């Protein structure tokens, strides 16, 4: 079980402030597998947010829940610049 620190409303507020910004993401896929992405937060909904990731293969869309950020499975960091 993951340790929850904080409030889901605060996470939603932080993600909403990053909408349209370029971010680095680190996603825990389980069994010691981590994936890293750089992309733009496109949309923010009540339960999820979507990210547009530019891959060498083309553009990909990913969606993540706010609770994944709250629990630490997804880490989002704004890229300065």
C-alpha positions, 0 to 999 in steps of 0.5 A: 500500500502506498503512503498518501501525503497531501490532499487530492484537491491540492494535486488537482490544483497543481496539475491545473496550473501546469496545463499547457506547460512542458513537464518531465514525468517519471512513472512507476510501472511496477516491478522496479520498472520506471518510465520517463517522459517529457511532454505537455499537459493538454487537458485536466479533468476531474479525475484524470489529466492527459499528456502529449508526449513527443516520441521519435515514433511520433506523438503519443497521448497518455492519461494519468489519474490525480490519485497516481500523483498523490500516491507517488506512482507518477511524479510531475516536474515543470521544465524551466525554459 
